[in-house]
Amino acid sequence: MTDREVAHRLFSKEFNESVFDINNFYLKDESQRSAQNYMLSPLGRKINRVYVVGTVTEVDIFGTENNLIKARLVDSSGAFIIYSNIFEPQVTKILLDIEVPFFAAVVGKINAYSPDNDKILVSILPEVINEVDTKVRDNWIMSTVEFSLNRLNILSDIVSSNISDLNDEGKIPENTFNENELKYINLAIEKYNISSKYIKEFTKVVKKSIESIEITTTLKNSAENVIESLMIELDEGKGVVYSDLMEKAKSLGLSETAIDDAATALLSKGRCYEPKIGILRPI
Amino acid sequence: MEKVKSGELKKHIEEIKEKIELNDCDIKRELEDLIKYRVPLEEAKKTVLRKNSFAGSRTKNIDEIEPNMKGINIVGRIIKTQKKEIKVNNKPLIIDVGVLGDETGFCQFTCWYKTSLVEDDYVHFKNVFTNKWDNRINVNVGKKSFIRKKSNNQFPTKQKLMNVKKKSIAEIIPDDFFATSKGIILQLFHRKFIDENGTESTYAEGFIGDNTAKLPFKSKIFNFDIGDLVYFSSAFIELDDDLPYLIFDKNTKISKIDQEKDEKLKKLRYDMVNKTHEIAQLSDLVHRIYFYDVLIEGTILYIKPESGFIRKCFECNKQLEANKCNIHGVVENYTDIYVKAVLDDGTGAINIVLDLKHLEIISDKVVTDLKVELNNDCSKDEIIRILTSNLVGINLLVNGNFVNNSYEKFLIVEGVSVPQDQTDYKLNYLYSRLSKLEGHLSDR
């Protein structure tokens, strides 16, 4: 049984620069070849399936019989191009029915084509698309940042130490990658001429991506802090009546849902408890 | 076509008999069968010879055998044997199933007829074929196979073969058949049961584990308690739906180790208690054959098309087949949802199966949507669409037992939860890693 391909989480910058065809490279070596389409990313991933989350900004129908859909999915570092056949009901329904822009999660396979011989363009052939909320997007960014950082760390270590014989295990710094993954990382360094300049550039992209999350969370955090300090202020030993708390907090300019969310968050974090229904007491 | 005279046929049968071990009757029947279909005699002789001879076959060690081999010979000692009554084409048949062992390992065997094999026999199986049964290699002794009982004092005894090399619990795999290891009793229950003779007795079952993994066990006599560190040898590994468990029986030697004297063992116990639940990475897991009680955080990426509404039996909660329960027959039943999804954490992908009670934890919206559709008697595609639009992209924390059989890698889900919002914590962690990397880069 063949395993299901892992869905790589990666930013559009890395995806769009993945123009090296691994199967082509191993054309002569039968044992390394596979029927799947594999591309090598600059950070050394062997990509077949990807999982990406971003904002859909454009959807076009084109083709001679109007049977193809092209969409742009934008993340903090650029855009993924998505091509799909109109007869994929799940994908078509989401892309054509929902008004752009919206957050979408896309699972699909990488597809490479070259309009002329010297240029290779990559796009996503989607399997599943789904409309998602900001929480899913934030989660995706955080896990993608983590995966990218793992790779940037090992890349910077290898590049800076100038290991000439890449198979010399003693010199490769401690890492969590296995032998097979290291092989592709080394191949990527060789084929894409990865320099410390490129790593710096990519680190900036990663930083930009994390910063795109921060705004929403600091707001949420501040609401929690405000509610908690209000609770401590109002508490005279027997807890605070929730409706009183709501009124006070509203006068400070917080919305009702924000207060609700903050109170539940505080409860789940164990910073306050509910001795009776409708009464909150800080710990 | 010329008819073959019976006298002439006898000559040919004698000729064939010199080369293969088969009685006159069978050879005659097979030859006549072929001649009836206008096969020339010379060709028929060749066919019978080719079909029945195992020329080129040789005696194999148990570790050399693979599924779907034909005409091989195996020499070994019977470790376990048991008579089983089965039905083939609605006719009752008594077969012998058991475990065969030699110095290189163990395998299952099935004799498709009644034999007089007993434990500890040294046997020579000739012209047997192999297949895969219960995720283990099975040696089949069919009608054209031979069993020769021999005596060989040089060959290791049953006890000696069963005494396998010591391993940590995570290294024990079903193909070992017997296990020797040490671990701490983590859970223990005593259950009553009534055997075939009607006498009531109790058996103990629970979990035994060390700092690498844990395994369930069953035992009829068990004098130990939770928290005891025990050493066991020659425990049999039984399979239940591809998941192994240990059986401590009369052949198993089991003894308590005094932990207080040894600092190392004390630490092992401490590690064991503290290592309850760490989130496992799928890349580490997918190479294993099984793993008990594992916790995974991943994203649902795909709802498989076999998902949909199913009917389940009230008594055993198993899916009905053609409106009948396999155990209880026609019974009262209820509707449940069967969701087969792909869970991916960026390092690996496995299948999980969710039902209604799991969906209730994940999202109320999907449950209400589904209940509306249940009353509308909607199409299967519509259910898949609802599940996809509600579940794809959702982060889940699931725990359960991981199984990797020859068909798929999946998790038997026991608990599901939506992970708590840890954005602050994760952001802090990522920022610190990022600034560390930036520091490294600017140094150079």
HADDOCK unambig.tbl for C-alpha pairs under 7 A between the chains (distance, minus, plus):
assign (segid A and resid 1 and name CA) (segid B and resid 406 and name CA) 6.71 0.50 0.50
assign (segid A and resid 1 and name CA) (segid B and resid 407 and name CA) 6.44 0.50 0.50
assign (segid A and resid 4 and name CA) (segid B and resid 349 and name CA) 6.36 0.50 0.50
assign (segid A and resid 6 and name CA) (segid B and resid 344 and name CA) 6.94 0.50 0.50
assign (segid A and resid 6 and name CA) (segid B and resid 346 and name CA) 6.21 0.50 0.50
assign (segid A and resid 6 and name CA) (segid B and resid 347 and name CA) 6.28 0.50 0.50
assign (segid A and resid 6 and name CA) (segid B and resid 348 and name CA) 5.13 0.50 0.50
assign (segid A and resid 6 and name CA) (segid B and resid 349 and name CA) 5.76 0.50 0.50
assign (segid A and resid 7 and name CA) (segid B and resid 344 and name CA) 6.89 0.50 0.50
assign (segid A and resid 7 and name CA) (segid B and resid 346 and name CA) 5.82 0.50 0.50
assign (segid A and resid 8 and name CA) (segid B and resid 346 and name CA) 5.48 0.50 0.50
assign (segid A and resid 9 and name CA) (segid B and resid 346 and name CA) 6.40 0.50 0.50
assign (segid A and resid 105 and name CA) (segid B and resid 393 and name CA) 6.27 0.50 0.50
assign (segid A and resid 107 and name CA) (segid B and resid 301 and name CA) 6.69 0.50 0.50
assign (segid A and resid 130 and name CA) (segid B and resid 389 and name CA) 5.67 0.50 0.50
assign (segid A and resid 130 and name CA) (segid B and resid 392 and name CA) 6.54 0.50 0.50
assign (segid A and resid 136 and name CA) (segid B and resid 393 and name CA) 6.49 0.50 0.50
assign (segid A and resid 136 and name CA) (segid B and resid 394 and name CA) 6.74 0.50 0.50
assign (segid A and resid 146 and name CA) (segid B and resid 430 and name CA) 6.90 0.50 0.50
assign (segid A and resid 153 and name CA) (segid B and resid 437 and name CA) 6.70 0.50 0.50
assign (segid A and resid 200 and name CA) (segid B and resid 441 and name CA) 6.94 0.50 0.50
